[in-house]
Amino acid sequence: MDTLWRDGSRASQFFFISGGHKPVNLHQWGPGVRDVYALHYIIRGQGTLETGGKHYRLVAGESFIIFPQKEIYYYPDPADPWEYVWIEFDGRNAGRIVDLTQLSVKHPVLPAAPETMEMWFHLAWNAGASPSEVLRADARLQLLLSYYIEFFPSEKQTETRDEVWMAKTYIEQNYWQSSLTVAEIVQAVNLERSYLFRKFKEATGESVSTYITACRIRRACELLESSQLSIQSIAYSVGYNDPLYFSRVFKKATSYTPSAYMMLHQKKITSKTFTSNV
């Protein structure tokens, strides 16, 4: 498969470069270094990876990764040469994503996954040069690595599961839905209700329902200050189907009605504009 390169502006985050399939043969590589990440999955046979002064004997179902600028040498077992698939990727966030797995420079190999990973590699190669194909290739790469994160999560990831952060993030992503409920948040975080309530209160000083309201009012203030939307549109935009009820909640939280808040901000803008033009 031809290598797919990106220009500098698109290559800053996380992106697919190339991938391929190596049938059973005696191909070897190195010792040398690569400029990108290269993840390999062994379909059958055996081989050896040498890196960091260590030798790793690898068999079917196992995976290994090459890190940028780390010297490696890998070769098949002459009596039972391996067949493998591989994918190359890079970008500013590539290392962070790899860190979510158990792969590291000191431990570049993984045991067999609960299910075969071969199909996800094949899917990821299906890329061309058009914008739509490039975007799909990056998405398929992320899909592939999501399974590695699921099957082989890093110890840091499993030890630092922050339920409060998860609940806050869910609220901030869904505050605009009028149907958002505390029960829905509890289900999304997958915690016992009273336990989440206690943890949330300890961390934020607020109840979950109060945080939802605060998130909605904060966004409403932003829209009142920066948009030309009607009060009704702003109410709907922050999760209130009833503009009158929204106005009551907003006034209780800010001491202003939405209309008064909007006028106050407009006067401030007018005053600042006048002053700067004097």
Backbone as numpy.savetxt, mean C-alpha at the origin, in Angstrom:
# Nx Ny Nz CAx CAy CAz Cx Cy Cz
11.00 -12.11 -22.54 10.16 -10.92 -22.54 11.04 -9.68 -22.54
10.68 -8.67 -23.37 11.49 -7.46 -23.46 11.42 -6.68 -22.16
12.53 -6.05 -21.82 12.57 -5.22 -20.62 11.72 -3.98 -20.82
10.99 -3.60 -19.76 10.12 -2.43 -19.82 10.68 -1.38 -18.87
11.25 -0.32 -19.45 11.87 0.72 -18.63 10.97 1.94 -18.58
11.14 2.75 -17.54 10.36 3.96 -17.36 11.26 5.19 -17.36
10.70 6.34 -17.66 11.47 7.56 -17.51 11.57 7.91 -16.03
12.46 8.85 -15.72 12.74 9.14 -14.32 11.55 9.57 -13.50
10.64 10.35 -14.10 9.51 10.85 -13.35 8.54 9.75 -12.94
8.48 8.67 -13.71 7.56 7.59 -13.41 8.23 6.49 -12.61
9.55 6.55 -12.53 10.29 5.47 -11.89 10.59 5.73 -10.43
9.89 6.69 -9.83 10.26 7.08 -8.47 9.53 6.31 -7.38
8.44 5.63 -7.70 7.64 5.00 -6.67 7.88 3.49 -6.59
7.17 2.74 -7.39 7.27 1.28 -7.35 6.77 0.76 -8.68
7.61 0.07 -9.44 7.22 -0.27 -10.80 7.85 -1.57 -11.29
7.13 -2.20 -12.18 7.56 -3.42 -12.86 8.61 -3.06 -13.91
9.64 -3.91 -14.03 10.66 -3.72 -15.06 10.57 -4.84 -16.10
10.74 -6.07 -15.64 10.69 -7.19 -16.58 10.48 -8.49 -15.80
10.26 -9.56 -16.52 10.09 -10.86 -15.89 10.32 -11.94 -16.91
10.37 -13.18 -16.47 10.61 -14.26 -17.41 10.55 -15.64 -16.78
10.76 -16.61 -17.62 10.70 -18.02 -17.22 11.99 -18.69 -17.70
12.65 -19.36 -16.79 13.87 -20.08 -17.14 13.58 -21.58 -17.06
13.48 -22.25 -18.22 13.23 -23.70 -18.21 14.42 -24.45 -17.65
14.25 -25.73 -17.42 15.32 -26.57 -16.87 16.56 -26.48 -17.75
17.66 -26.03 -17.19 18.95 -25.99 -17.89 20.04 -25.71 -16.87
21.26 -25.55 -17.31 22.39 -25.35 -16.41 22.84 -23.89 -16.35
21.92 -22.98 -16.65 22.24 -21.55 -16.61 22.64 -21.13 -15.20
23.67 -20.30 -15.09 24.08 -19.73 -13.81 24.38 -18.25 -14.01
24.38 -17.52 -12.90 24.64 -16.08 -13.00 25.53 -15.64 -11.85
26.55 -14.82 -12.19 27.44 -14.25 -11.19 28.76 -14.98 -11.09
29.49 -14.58 -10.05 29.14 -13.56 -9.05 29.12 -12.15 -9.64
28.19 -11.36 -9.17 28.03 -10.00 -9.65 26.93 -9.30 -8.89
26.64 -8.06 -9.29 25.59 -7.29 -8.64 24.57 -6.85 -9.69
23.36 -6.57 -9.24 22.30 -6.06 -10.09 21.88 -4.69 -9.58
21.24 -3.92 -10.43 20.80 -2.58 -10.05 19.38 -2.56 -9.51
18.66 -3.67 -9.62 17.25 -3.70 -9.26 16.96 -4.89 -8.36
15.71 -4.98 -7.89 15.25 -6.15 -7.15 14.82 -7.22 -8.15
15.14 -8.47 -7.85 14.72 -9.57 -8.72 14.25 -10.73 -7.84
12.96 -11.01 -7.89 12.35 -12.07 -7.09 12.20 -13.32 -7.94
12.65 -14.48 -7.41 12.62 -15.75 -8.14 11.76 -16.76 -7.39
11.06 -17.57 -8.15 10.26 -18.66 -7.57 10.62 -19.95 -8.30
10.97 -20.98 -7.54 11.45 -22.24 -8.12 10.26 -23.17 -8.37
10.08 -23.55 -9.62 8.97 -24.42 -10.00 9.30 -25.87 -9.73
10.49 -26.27 -10.13 10.95 -27.65 -9.88 12.47 -27.68 -9.90
13.03 -28.78 -9.41 14.49 -28.92 -9.38 15.11 -28.25 -8.17
16.44 -28.11 -8.24 17.19 -27.56 -7.11 18.30 -26.64 -7.62
18.78 -25.80 -6.70 19.88 -24.92 -7.04 20.44 -24.27 -5.79
21.43 -23.41 -5.99 22.11 -22.77 -4.86 22.23 -21.28 -5.10
22.02 -20.53 -4.03 22.25 -19.09 -4.02 23.38 -18.79 -3.07
24.37 -18.02 -3.52 25.46 -17.59 -2.67 25.43 -16.06 -2.58
25.34 -15.56 -1.36 25.35 -14.11 -1.16 25.63 -13.81 0.31
26.29 -12.71 0.57 26.59 -12.32 1.96 27.42 -13.34 2.71
28.23 -14.10 1.98 29.07 -15.10 2.63 28.33 -16.37 3.02
27.10 -16.54 2.57 26.31 -17.72 2.90 25.89 -18.47 1.65
25.64 -19.77 1.82 25.14 -20.64 0.76 23.72 -21.09 1.12
22.80 -20.94 0.20 21.42 -21.37 0.43 21.05 -22.42 -0.61
20.69 -23.59 -0.12 20.23 -24.66 -0.98 18.73 -24.51 -1.18
18.28 -24.40 -2.43 16.88 -24.11 -2.71 16.24 -25.22 -3.52
14.95 -25.47 -3.20 14.21 -26.53 -3.89 12.86 -25.99 -4.36
12.11 -26.84 -5.03 10.83 -26.44 -5.61 9.90 -25.84 -4.55
9.23 -24.75 -4.92 8.29 -24.08 -4.04 8.91 -22.94 -3.25
10.23 -22.90 -3.18 10.90 -21.85 -2.42 11.18 -20.64 -3.31
11.48 -19.52 -2.66 11.74 -18.27 -3.37 13.03 -17.64 -2.87
13.65 -16.83 -3.73 14.77 -16.02 -3.29 14.75 -14.69 -4.03
15.37 -13.69 -3.41 15.36 -12.36 -3.99 16.78 -11.83 -4.11
17.02 -11.08 -5.14 18.27 -10.37 -5.32 18.04 -8.92 -4.95
18.88 -8.37 -4.08 18.78 -6.97 -3.69 19.73 -6.12 -4.53
19.39 -4.89 -4.80 20.27 -4.03 -5.59 21.65 -3.88 -4.94
22.66 -3.98 -5.77 24.05 -3.74 -5.37 24.57 -4.71 -4.31
23.95 -5.88 -4.19 24.43 -6.92 -3.29 24.96 -8.08 -4.13
26.22 -8.45 -3.92 26.83 -9.47 -4.76 26.15 -10.82 -4.57
25.84 -11.45 -5.68 25.19 -12.76 -5.63 25.77 -13.68 -6.71
25.55 -14.96 -6.47 25.93 -15.99 -7.43 24.91 -17.12 -7.26
24.23 -17.48 -8.33 23.28 -18.58 -8.22 23.43 -19.52 -9.40
23.20 -20.81 -9.11 23.44 -21.83 -10.12 22.61 -23.08 -9.82
22.29 -23.87 -10.83 21.45 -25.06 -10.63 22.24 -26.26 -10.11
21.53 -27.21 -9.56 22.12 -28.50 -9.19 22.34 -29.28 -10.48
23.57 -29.70 -10.78 23.83 -30.41 -12.03 22.99 -31.68 -12.19
22.69 -32.34 -11.07 21.94 -33.59 -11.14 20.43 -33.36 -11.22
19.98 -32.21 -10.74 18.55 -31.91 -10.73 18.36 -30.41 -10.94
18.70 -29.91 -12.14 18.66 -28.46 -12.37 17.26 -27.86 -12.21
17.23 -26.67 -11.68 15.95 -26.04 -11.40 15.31 -25.39 -12.62
14.02 -25.20 -12.49 13.23 -24.38 -13.41 12.60 -23.30 -12.55
12.66 -22.07 -13.01 12.12 -21.00 -12.17 11.52 -19.87 -13.01
10.73 -19.04 -12.31 10.21 -17.81 -12.89 10.77 -16.66 -12.07
10.81 -15.48 -12.68 11.39 -14.34 -11.98 10.72 -13.05 -12.44
10.88 -12.03 -11.61 10.34 -10.71 -11.93 11.26 -9.65 -11.35
11.53 -8.60 -12.13 12.35 -7.49 -11.69 11.48 -6.26 -11.41
11.84 -5.52 -10.38 11.11 -4.30 -10.06 12.02 -3.34 -9.31
11.59 -2.11 -9.20 12.40 -1.10 -8.51 11.50 0.08 -8.15
12.09 1.15 -7.67 11.36 2.34 -7.28 11.64 2.71 -5.85
11.33 3.96 -5.52 11.63 4.47 -4.18 10.94 3.67 -3.08
9.75 3.15 -3.37 9.00 2.41 -2.35 9.24 0.90 -2.40
10.07 0.45 -3.32 10.28 -1.00 -3.46 10.82 -1.62 -2.18
11.81 -0.98 -1.58 12.38 -1.51 -0.35 11.38 -1.57 0.79
10.52 -0.56 0.88 9.51 -0.55 1.93 8.54 -1.71 1.76
8.19 -2.00 0.53 7.24 -3.09 0.27 7.90 -4.43 0.59
9.13 -4.61 0.17 9.85 -5.84 0.49 9.99 -6.00 2.00
10.17 -4.89 2.73 10.29 -4.95 4.18 9.04 -5.47 4.88
7.92 -5.46 4.17 6.69 -6.00 4.75 6.67 -7.52 4.72
7.64 -8.12 4.04 7.79 -9.58 4.01 8.96 -9.99 4.89
9.22 -11.27 4.98 10.35 -11.78 5.76 11.66 -11.72 4.98
11.61 -11.28 3.74 12.82 -11.16 2.93 13.67 -9.99 3.41
14.98 -10.21 3.46 15.91 -9.16 3.84 17.28 -9.50 3.26
18.19 -8.55 3.33 19.54 -8.79 2.83 20.19 -9.95 3.59
19.91 -10.04 4.89 20.48 -11.12 5.69 19.73 -12.43 5.53
18.51 -12.37 5.02 17.70 -13.59 4.84 16.95 -13.47 3.51
17.63 -13.71 2.39 17.03 -13.49 1.07 16.22 -14.65 0.52
15.92 -15.65 1.33 15.17 -16.82 0.84 13.92 -17.03 1.69
12.93 -17.69 1.08 11.68 -18.02 1.77 11.34 -19.48 1.53
10.72 -20.12 2.50 10.28 -21.52 2.31 9.11 -21.58 1.34
8.64 -22.77 1.08 7.52 -22.96 0.17 6.28 -22.25 0.70
5.55 -21.58 -0.20 4.32 -20.90 0.17 3.19 -21.91 0.32
2.09 -21.51 0.98 0.95 -22.43 1.14 0.33 -22.86 -0.18
0.56 -22.08 -1.23 0.06 -22.44 -2.56 1.09 -22.01 -3.60
1.00 -22.56 -4.80 1.98 -22.22 -5.83 1.90 -20.75 -6.20
3.06 -20.14 -6.41 3.11 -18.73 -6.77 3.35 -18.53 -8.26
3.54 -19.61 -8.98 3.93 -19.50 -10.39 2.96 -18.67 -11.22
1.66 -18.90 -11.04 0.67 -18.23 -11.88 0.73 -16.71 -11.71
1.06 -16.23 -10.51 1.09 -14.79 -10.28 2.29 -14.16 -10.98
3.38 -14.90 -11.10 4.52 -14.40 -11.87 4.15 -14.30 -13.35
3.54 -15.34 -13.89 3.15 -15.33 -15.30 2.21 -14.16 -15.58
1.29 -13.91 -14.69 0.34 -12.82 -14.88 1.06 -11.48 -14.91
2.07 -11.33 -14.07 2.77 -10.05 -13.96 3.56 -9.71 -15.22
4.01 -10.73 -15.96 4.80 -10.41 -17.15 3.95 -9.83 -18.27
2.66 -10.05 -18.22 1.78 -9.69 -19.32 1.71 -8.18 -19.45
2.77 -7.61 -20.04 2.85 -6.15 -20.12 3.38 -5.72 -21.47
3.00 -4.53 -21.85 3.50 -3.94 -23.09 3.93 -2.52 -22.82
3.95 -1.70 -23.86 4.47 -0.36 -23.71 3.40 0.72 -23.64
2.14 0.39 -23.90 1.08 1.40 -23.86 0.81 1.79 -22.41
0.27 2.99 -22.17 -0.02 3.42 -20.79 -0.91 2.44 -20.03
-1.90 1.88 -20.71 -2.80 0.94 -20.03 -2.06 -0.33 -19.63
-1.19 -0.83 -20.50 -0.43 -2.06 -20.21 0.59 -1.82 -19.12
1.22 -0.66 -19.14 2.19 -0.31 -18.10 1.51 -0.27 -16.74
0.34 0.35 -16.68 -0.39 0.44 -15.43 -0.81 -0.93 -14.93
-1.26 -1.81 -15.84 -1.66 -3.16 -15.44 -0.47 -3.96 -14.94
0.70 -3.76 -15.56 1.89 -4.49 -15.13 2.27 -4.13 -13.70
2.20 -2.83 -13.38 2.49 -2.41 -12.01 1.47 -2.98 -11.04
0.20 -3.00 -11.44 -0.84 -3.53 -10.57 -0.65 -5.03 -10.33
-0.26 -5.76 -11.36 -0.04 -7.20 -11.21 1.18 -7.49 -10.36
2.19 -6.65 -10.46 3.35 -6.79 -9.59 2.93 -6.62 -8.13
2.11 -5.62 -7.86 1.63 -5.41 -6.50 0.78 -6.58 -6.02
-0.01 -7.14 -6.93 -0.82 -8.31 -6.57 0.09 -9.48 -6.17
1.12 -9.72 -6.95 2.06 -10.79 -6.65 2.68 -10.58 -5.27
3.19 -9.39 -5.02 3.87 -9.14 -3.75 2.89 -9.13 -2.58
1.62 -8.84 -2.85 0.64 -8.88 -1.77 0.51 -10.29 -1.20
0.68 -11.31 -2.05 0.63 -12.69 -1.57 1.86 -13.02 -0.73
3.02 -12.50 -1.12 4.21 -12.71 -0.30 4.06 -12.02 1.06
3.44 -10.84 1.07 3.20 -10.14 2.33 2.23 -10.93 3.19
1.21 -11.51 2.56 0.22 -12.30 3.31 0.81 -13.59 3.85
1.55 -14.32 3.00 2.07 -15.63 3.40 3.31 -15.52 4.28
4.10 -14.46 4.07 5.35 -14.31 4.82 5.48 -12.90 5.40
4.57 -12.52 6.32 4.63 -11.16 6.88 5.85 -10.97 7.76
6.40 -9.77 7.73 7.56 -9.48 8.57 7.14 -9.49 10.03
8.10 -9.77 10.91 7.81 -9.76 12.35 7.36 -8.37 12.79
7.97 -7.34 12.25 7.60 -5.98 12.60 6.14 -5.71 12.25
5.74 -6.22 11.09 4.37 -6.00 10.66 3.37 -6.67 11.59
3.65 -7.91 11.99 2.71 -8.64 12.83 2.71 -8.13 14.26
3.84 -7.58 14.70 3.93 -7.12 16.09 3.36 -5.73 16.30
3.24 -4.96 15.23 2.83 -3.57 15.38 1.47 -3.29 14.75
0.61 -4.27 14.76 -0.74 -4.06 14.24 -1.43 -3.01 15.11
-1.69 -1.88 14.52 -2.24 -0.76 15.27 -3.73 -0.65 14.96
-4.55 -1.19 15.86 -5.99 -1.21 15.61 -6.59 0.19 15.60
-6.07 1.08 16.44 -6.59 2.44 16.47 -6.29 3.15 15.16
-5.06 2.99 14.67 -4.70 3.59 13.39 -5.58 3.03 12.27
-5.84 1.74 12.31 -6.69 1.12 11.30 -8.11 1.69 11.35
-8.64 1.86 12.56 -9.98 2.41 12.71 -10.03 3.86 12.22
-9.03 4.66 12.59 -8.98 6.05 12.16 -8.88 6.15 10.64
-8.04 5.30 10.07 -7.88 5.31 8.61 -9.18 4.94 7.92
-9.87 3.94 8.46 -11.14 3.53 7.86 -12.16 4.67 7.93
-12.20 5.36 9.05 -13.11 6.49 9.20 -12.76 7.60 8.21
-11.48 7.92 8.10 -11.05 9.01 7.22 -11.27 8.69 5.75
-11.35 7.41 5.43 -11.60 7.01 4.04 -13.08 6.87 3.73
-13.91 6.79 4.77 -15.33 6.50 4.57 -16.27 7.47 5.27
-15.75 8.57 5.82 -16.58 9.52 6.55 -17.72 10.07 5.70
-17.52 10.14 4.39 -18.49 10.74 3.48 -19.73 9.87 3.28
-19.66 8.60 3.72 -20.81 7.71 3.58 -21.77 7.93 4.75
-22.98 8.32 4.43 -23.96 8.56 5.48 -24.30 7.28 6.24
-24.07 6.15 5.59 -24.39 4.85 6.21 -23.29 4.33 7.13
-22.19 5.07 7.24 -21.07 4.62 8.08 -21.53 4.46 9.53
-21.27 3.30 10.11 -21.66 3.03 11.49 -20.47 2.53 12.29
-20.60 2.61 13.59 -19.57 2.09 14.48 -19.43 0.58 14.28
-20.56 -0.10 14.09 -20.53 -1.55 13.88 -19.71 -1.91 12.64
-19.83 -1.11 11.61 -19.07 -1.34 10.37 -17.57 -1.19 10.62
-17.20 -0.20 11.42 -15.79 0.03 11.73 -15.24 -1.12 12.57
-16.01 -1.57 13.53 -15.60 -2.72 14.35 -15.35 -3.94 13.48
-16.22 -4.16 12.51 -16.06 -5.30 11.61 -14.83 -5.14 10.73
-14.58 -3.92 10.25 -13.44 -3.67 9.37 -12.12 -3.90 10.10
-12.06 -3.52 11.36 -10.84 -3.67 12.15 -10.72 -5.09 12.72
-11.84 -5.79 12.77 -11.89 -7.18 13.25 -11.46 -7.28 14.71
-12.12 -6.45 15.53 -11.86 -6.47 16.96 -13.17 -6.54 17.72
-13.11 -7.02 18.95 -14.28 -7.01 19.81 -14.63 -5.55 20.12
-15.92 -5.23 20.07 -16.39 -3.85 20.13 -15.88 -3.09 21.36
-16.07 -3.63 22.53 -15.67 -2.92 23.75 -14.16 -2.73 23.82
-13.40 -3.70 23.30 -11.94 -3.59 23.31 -11.49 -2.44 22.42
-12.09 -2.34 21.21 -11.75 -1.25 20.31 -12.12 0.09 20.93
-13.29 0.17 21.54 -13.73 1.41 22.15 -12.72 1.87 23.21
-12.28 0.94 24.02 -11.34 1.29 25.10 -10.00 1.75 24.53
-9.47 0.99 23.55 -8.20 1.35 22.93 -8.29 2.71 22.22
-9.40 2.94 21.55 -9.59 4.19 20.81 -9.65 5.38 21.76
-10.37 5.20 22.84 -10.49 6.28 23.82 -9.15 6.59 24.46
-8.38 5.56 24.78 -7.06 5.75 25.39 -6.12 6.49 24.45
-6.20 6.18 23.16 -5.26 6.74 22.18 -5.64 8.14 21.73
-6.94 8.43 21.62 -7.38 9.70 21.04 -8.08 10.62 22.01
-8.54 10.08 23.13 -9.30 10.89 24.06 -10.74 11.09 23.62
-11.14 10.42 22.54 -12.48 10.55 21.98 -13.11 9.18 21.77
-14.42 9.16 21.71 -15.10 7.93 21.33 -15.05 7.79 19.82
-15.37 6.60 19.33 -15.35 6.37 17.88 -16.36 7.27 17.19
-17.56 7.36 17.74 -18.61 8.18 17.11 -18.24 9.66 17.12
-17.59 10.12 18.19 -17.15 11.52 18.25 -16.08 11.78 17.21
-15.21 10.82 17.00 -14.15 10.97 15.99 -14.75 11.06 14.59
-15.78 10.27 14.33 -16.45 10.32 13.02 -17.00 11.72 12.78
-17.70 12.25 13.78 -18.27 13.59 13.66 -17.18 14.64 13.46
-16.11 14.53 14.22 -15.00 15.49 14.11 -14.38 15.45 12.72
-14.24 14.25 12.18 -13.67 14.09 10.84 -14.59 14.75 9.80
-15.88 14.57 9.95 -16.84 15.16 9.01 -16.85 16.68 9.12
-16.84 17.20 10.32 -16.87 18.65 10.51 -15.58 19.29 10.01
-14.46 18.63 10.25 -13.18 19.15 9.78 -13.18 19.28 8.25
-13.70 18.25 7.59 -13.76 18.30 6.13 -14.78 19.34 5.66
-15.88 19.48 6.38 -16.87 20.49 6.03 -16.27 21.89 6.12
-15.47 22.13 7.14 -14.80 23.44 7.28 -13.91 23.71 6.08
-13.18 22.70 5.64 -12.29 22.86 4.48 -13.09 23.23 3.24
-14.22 22.55 3.05 -15.05 22.83 1.88 -15.70 24.20 1.97
-16.15 24.59 3.15 -16.74 25.91 3.33 -15.72 27.02 3.08
-14.47 26.74 3.40 -13.41 27.74 3.23 -12.90 27.84 1.79
-12.92 26.71 1.09 -12.21 26.68 -0.19 -13.06 26.42 -1.42
-14.32 26.06 -1.24 -15.14 25.71 -2.40 -16.30 26.68 -2.56
-16.96 26.59 -3.69 -18.15 27.38 -3.96 -19.40 26.51 -3.88
-19.31 25.37 -3.22 -20.43 24.46 -3.12 -21.51 25.03 -2.22
-22.74 24.58 -2.48 -23.84 24.98 -1.61 -23.75 24.23 -0.28
-24.46 24.72 0.71 -24.50 24.05 2.01 -25.02 22.63 1.86
-26.02 22.46 1.00 -26.59 21.14 0.78 -25.55 20.19 0.20
-24.78 20.64 -0.79 -23.76 19.79 -1.40 -22.67 19.44 -0.40
-22.29 20.40 0.43 -21.26 20.13 1.43 -21.78 19.12 2.45
-23.04 19.26 2.84 -23.62 18.30 3.78 -23.54 16.89 3.23
-23.96 16.71 1.99 -23.90 15.39 1.37 -22.45 14.91 1.25
-21.54 15.81 0.98 -20.13 15.45 0.76 -19.47 14.92 2.02
-20.00 15.28 3.18 -19.38 14.83 4.43 -20.27 13.86 5.20
-21.25 13.27 4.51 -21.99 12.17 5.12 -23.31 12.51 5.77
-23.87 13.71 5.48 -25.16 14.08 6.05 -26.18 14.26 4.94
-27.21 13.43 4.94 -28.25 13.53 3.92 -29.25 14.64 4.22
-29.29 15.09 5.46 -30.21 16.14 5.88 -29.42 17.42 6.17
-29.52 18.43 5.28 -28.75 19.66 5.48 -29.09 20.38 6.80
-30.34 20.28 7.25 -30.72 20.93 8.51 -30.03 20.26 9.70
-29.99 18.94 9.66 -29.30 18.21 10.73 -27.80 18.52 10.69
-27.25 18.59 9.48 -25.83 18.95 9.33 -25.56 20.31 9.95
-26.46 21.26 9.71 -26.27 22.61 10.24 -26.27 22.61 11.76
-27.16 21.81 12.36 -27.20 21.73 13.82 -25.92 21.14 14.38
-25.44 20.05 13.75 -24.21 19.39 14.20 -23.02 20.33 14.03
-22.99 21.04 12.91 -21.88 21.95 12.62 -21.84 23.09 13.64
-23.01 23.67 13.94 -23.05 24.78 14.90 -22.64 24.32 16.29
-23.05 23.12 16.67 -22.68 22.60 17.98 -21.16 22.42 18.08
-20.54 22.03 16.97 -19.10 21.77 16.97 -18.26 23.04 16.85
-18.79 24.07 16.14 -17.96 25.24 15.83 -18.51 26.55 16.38
-19.74 26.54 16.87 -20.45 27.74 17.33 -20.93 28.62 16.19
-20.74 28.18 14.95 -21.20 28.91 13.78 -22.15 28.03 12.97
-23.10 28.67 12.31 -23.85 27.92 11.30 -22.93 27.79 10.08
-23.18 26.82 9.20 -22.35 26.70 8.00 -22.31 27.99 7.19
-23.46 28.68 7.07 -23.51 29.92 6.29 -22.65 31.01 6.94
-22.75 31.12 8.25 -21.96 32.14 8.95 -20.47 31.83 8.85
-20.13 30.56 8.96 -18.72 30.16 8.84 -18.18 30.51 7.46
-18.98 30.24 6.43 -18.56 30.55 5.07 -18.38 32.05 4.87
-19.31 32.84 5.36 -19.21 34.30 5.23 -18.01 34.85 5.97
-17.77 34.33 7.17 -16.63 34.77 7.95 -15.33 34.53 7.20
-15.22 33.34 6.60 -13.99 33.03 5.88 -13.85 33.88 4.64
-14.95 34.14 3.95 -14.90 34.98 2.76 -14.46 36.39 3.11
-14.90 36.91 4.27 -14.48 38.24 4.70 -12.98 38.28 4.97
-12.46 37.19 5.56 -11.01 37.12 5.82 -10.22 37.13 4.52
-10.71 36.38 3.53 -10.03 36.34 2.23 -10.06 37.71 1.57
-11.23 38.36 1.63 -11.36 39.69 1.04 -10.44 40.68 1.71
-10.36 40.59 3.04 -9.50 41.50 3.79 -8.03 41.30 3.45
-7.62 40.04 3.34 -6.23 39.75 3.01 -5.89 40.21 1.60
-6.84 40.01 0.68 -6.62 40.42 -0.71 -6.50 41.93 -0.81
-7.36 42.64 -0.08 -7.32 44.11 -0.07 -6.00 44.62 0.48
-5.57 44.01 1.59 -4.32 44.44 2.24 -3.12 44.22 1.34
-3.09 43.08 0.65 -1.95 42.78 -0.21 -1.90 43.67 -1.43
-3.04 44.26 -1.81 -3.08 45.12 -2.99 -2.83 46.58 -2.67
-2.79 46.89 -1.36 -2.59 48.28 -0.97 -1.14 48.70 -1.20
